């Protein structure tokens, strides 16, 4: 391993992680300054634990495609969403496995699993780029950061796919590219749209608490009530 690759895998990643952690701490401190307002109407729920149930339901909503009309009607898009984010998790995990637990990559089935997940996520990323560019509706609501983040994530998946075997017999360029992109993301993500995952627990908490108090969450799909 060259000194440049060692620096990229270890020192550079650690500096970038510390930077991202500090930015997130500041952001969370800022978020916690905003308290949920008190409900001004009587509760519509019969159960005193309804707000808690609403919060848990709201947090779990992302894993319940049947609870959202958009997901029920477009399961293919929801499937893309799941695969894309599994690829993100696998690639992040890979950035820790290679420098700190490389022996895990001596396991052939694990290497194959990571390459399949990351490879399919890369393909989904390409589909998303094409859809965002070709659809006039998507272009209308897309910012430069949307294009930049999506294209860069797709490129990152490509190099993560190449990096999985952790093989330097043909050179280190693919590993170097993967870790340089990873470090860039760690610094860039807190200031981009990709940081939406940081807000998810907070926004869903407030929504679930309010909807639970009103007796709306959790949704009862088996109810016979009909919308008027």
Order of alpha helices (4+ residues) and beta strands (2+ residues): alpha-alpha-alpha-alpha-alpha-alpha-alpha-alpha-alpha-alpha
